[in-house]
Amino acid sequence: MQQILITGGAGYIGSHTAVALVNAGFEPIIIDNFSNSSKQALEGLQKILGKSVKCYEGDCNDRALMQTIFKENSIQGVIHFAASKAVGESTKIPLTYYNNNINSLLILLQTMEENGVKDIVFSSSCTVYGQPDELPVKETTPRKDAESPYGNTKRICEDILMDYIKSGAQARVVALRYFNPIGAHPSSLIGELPLGVPANLVPFVTQAGAGIREKLTVFGADFDTPDGTCIRDYIHVMDLADAHVKSIEYLAKQKDNFFDLFNVGTGNGNSVLEVIQTFEKVSGKKLNYEVGARRDGDIEKVWANTDKVTSVLGWTPEFGLEEGLKDAWNWQESLNK
């Protein structure tokens, strides 16, 4: 079994990708510092898979630890999730975001090169498009100045990877620009587990539905959209995990010195109010919400053109907004128990 290192592998997307890798015949190895994740995810993985996943507790910025991981295992590829990821928080502590997100990639690439590991799938984001002039966005849509330090770190990291390949590096890179992950594993044994106040809409919705949050704040209802609220492309986390597996398999077929990037979304945009209404439908819960001021760094509307990822990787999403919200609610209910 080929070993694939997942940085941030105990996090939301990382843990679901670990399941998808095992199902595809790979052996995932996790590194996570648990700054924005929980060891509960490792327990959930063990129950789902019937075996434990090897995990190193530590930081990708720890050069010595990274060397140890590569020396102790025969890693064939890396999926790099580990990063600080809250748009709003990044506007308040930008230096933390630049240090963590950029430095960790540099150390990872250097360690990979020193140990002869070529393949990396990078977790990028649709934030690199800023507020696009045309929708849906294609991979060829020009990137704009980022609306937040978080978005800028993703753009800089993409540039680092592209420059690395332009230099003639014997590496193979796929950057996945993904949209808004939602949902949970159908077993409800792993899911999104934000520490503190959620930065993303859906966990805030499910916590409001469960009575953990007194009310939900809709950040702005005066945007240029049909109902005035922001529009996003919400993709089920299991579909997103599958895109990472297909990317690892795709890289294995490429020549050295290779770079490609893909949008990973559903191709549909849904507003915040549509998410609330759909959640109320699938959960049977009425949400208490109010409209508040806009947040710094929020983009008005964005959704994906997915033609390229479908034609090149053979990937299409299986799940829609209703399934994503239902799985997210089932996960929330399992936490309540």
N, C-alpha and C positions, 0 to 999 in steps of 0.2 A: 504494500500500500504506500502510495506517495504521501509524504508528509508535507502539509501546508501550514505555515505559521500564520496565525490570525492575531494581529496586534489589536488590542481592545476587544479581544474575543469573548469576554464575559459581558460585554455591553449588549445593547438591544439588537442591532443588526448582526453583530459578530456572533452572538450565541445562536441565532437562527441559521446563519451561514455555516456554523459548525455542524448542525444537523444535516443541512443540505449536502455538505462535503462527505460526511459519513455515508449518507444514502447513495452518493455517486461513487463510492469506493475509495475515498481518500481518508487519510488520518490527520485530523486537525490537531495542532498544538497551539495553545493559547498563551499570550502574555497580556497581563492587565494589571494596572496599579489600583483598581477599584476606587478611583476618585469619583467616577460617575457611573458605577455599576455595583453589583452585589454578588457575593459568593453563592447566594441563592440560585443564581443562574447555573452554576456548576452542578448543583444538586438536581435542578430541573433537567439539565443535559443528561446526567447519569440515568435518571428515570426514563427519559425518552429513548435513549440509545441502548440502555441495558449495560452500559460500561462507562467508566470515568474517562474524561478527556484530560490529557496532560496539560497542566497549567503552571506557568511561572508567574509569581506575584512580583511585579516590579514595573519600572518605567522604561519606555523606549528611548528616553534620553540618557539612560545608563549604559554607556558604551561597553563596559566590562560585562554586564549582564547579557547584553545582546550577543557579544562574542561567545559567552558560555552557552547560550541557547543554540547557536549555530554549530558549535563544536560538539555538543552532546547529542545532536540529532542529525539526520540526513535530510534536511529540508530541501524540497524541490521548488517551492514557490512561496510567495508571501501575499496575503491580503491585508492591506494597511488601513485599518479603521481608526486607530488610536489618535484622538484629537479632541481638543475642546470645541464644543459645537453649538453653543447658544448664541444666536444673533444678538439679542439684547444685551447679554452679559459682555459680549466682546466689545461693545461700544463703551463699556465702563472700565474694563481692564484689558486694553488692547495689547500691552506688552506681554502679558501672560499668554495670550493667544498666539502672538508672533513667535515667542520663544518655544512654546510647546508644539505647535503644529508644524512649524518649519524645521526646527532643529531635529525633531524626532524623525522626520523624513530623511534629512541629510545623514544622520547616524545610521539609519536603517540601510540606505543605499550603499554607504561605505562598507558596512558590515557584510551586506550581500556580496559586494564585489570582492572583498577579501576572502570570502568563503565559496566563491564560484557559483553563487545562486543567481539565476538570471531573471526569473519571472516575478513580476509584481503587478497586482491589481490595486489601483489607488482609488480610495473613496473620495471622489470629488462631489460637486454639488451644482444644482441649477443656479445657485447664487452667483456663479461666475458670469451669468448673462445679465446681471443687474435687472433693470426694467427694460425688457426688449422692445424694439420698435414694431416688430411683427410677431404674431403668434399663429400657430405653435412654434416653439423654437427648435431649430435644427442644429446639428453639430457644427454646421458652417455659419450659424448665426454669430455675428461679431460679439465677442465678450465686451462688456462695458465696465467702467469704473465700478468697483464693488460698493454696495450700499452699507457695508459693515466691515469691521476688521476681520470677522470670521470669514466672510465671503472673499476678502482680499487674500487671506492665507491660502484658501483653496486655489485661487488664481495663481498665486506665486508658486505654490507646490506643483501645479500643472506646468508652469514655465520651467521650473527646475527639472522636471522629468523630460520635457521636450528638449531642453538644452543638453541634458545628459545623453539622450539618444543622438542628437546632432553631433556630439563630440566623438561618436563612433563607439560608444560603450557597448560591450557585449551583453546587453540586457534586452528584455522584452517587456513592454509596458502596455497595460490597458488602464485608462482612466474612465471611471463610470461617473457620469454626472447624474446623480439621482435627485428625484423630486421629493415628495413628502411621504416617508414610510409610516404606515399605520398597521394595526392588527397585532396578532400574536400567533404562536403555534397553536394548531387546533386542539392540542391536548390541554391547553391552558397551564402548562408547566413552566413555560418561559414566555416573556413578553416585555413590554416597555416598563421600566422601573425607575422613573426619575427620582433622584434624591432631592428632597426639599420641594419647592414650588415648581411645577412642570413649566418648561420653556416652550413646549409644543402644544398645539391645540387639542389633539385627541386625548392624551392622558388627563388634561384639565377637564375635558368633557366627561370622561368616564368617572373621574373623581367627584365632579359635581353631581353626576347621576347617582353615585354611591353615597352622597351626603358628606363626603370628606371635605369638600369645598362648599362654602355657603352659597356661592354664586359664581357664574362664569362671566368674565369680562370679554366682550367683543371689541378688539382694538381698532376702532374706526369704522364708521358706516357711511362715509362720504367719499369713498373711492369711486373711480369711473368704471363701475361694474353694474350689472343689471339690478342687484339689490343693495349696492353700496359697500359690500364687504369684500375683503380680499379673496382672490381666487387662486387655488393651488391644485396641483396634480397629485392626488393621494394614491400611493401604491402599497399593496399588501407586502408586508415584510418577507413573507415566504416566497413571493415572486421575485423580490429584490435579491434574496439569498440565492435563488436559482440563477440569476444573472451573473453572480460572482463565480459560481461553479462553471457556468458556460464560458466565462472569460478565462478562467484558469485552463480549461480544456482547449480553448482557442489559441492561447499563447504557446502551448506545447507544440502546435503545428507550424509556428512561424520561424523564420530565420532570425539569427541574432541581430541586434540593433534594430528594434521594431517598436513602433508606437502607434496606438490607436485609441480612439475615445468614442463613447456611446452615451446617449441619453437613456436613462432608465425611468420610465414613467408609464402611465396608462394611455396617454394621448387625450385625456379628458380633464377639464378643469371644473372644480366644484368650489362654490363660495363657502365662507364660514357659516352663513345661515343655512345653506344646504346641508352642511355636515351636521349641524345641530338638529335640523328637522329629520334627517336620515337616522341619526342616533336615537331620537325619540321614537321613531317607527320601529327600529329593530329591538330596542330595549324595553319599550313600554313605559319609559320614565319621562316625566316632564321636567325640562331643565329650567332652572332659574338663571337668567342671564340679563346683563345690562350692557349698553353700548358705552365704551369709554373712549379716551383719546387715542390717536394713532401711536404706535411704538416707533422709536428710532430704528432705522435700518430695514423696515418692512417694505417689501416690494408689493406693488398693487395687484398684479396678475401675471401668472406664468404657468404654462403647461407644455408638455413635450410633443414633438414629432418623433415617433418611434420607428419610422421606416427602416433606419439603418440597423438598429439592434435586432430587428426582426429578420431582415434579409441576411445579415452577416453572421449573427450568432444563433439564428433560429429560435430566438426567445420571444415569447408573447406572454402577457400577464394572464393568469387564470382567474384572478379574483377582482371584484369591483368594490365600490365604496361600501355597499351594504355588508358584504362578507367581512371586510376589514373592520368595520365598526362593531359588528357582532362578535368577532373574535376578540377585539379589544375589550368589549364589555364582559365577555366570558372570563377573560384573564383578570379583569378588575374584580369580578365576583369571587374568583378563586382566591385573590389576595384578601378579600374581606373575611373569608373563612379562616 
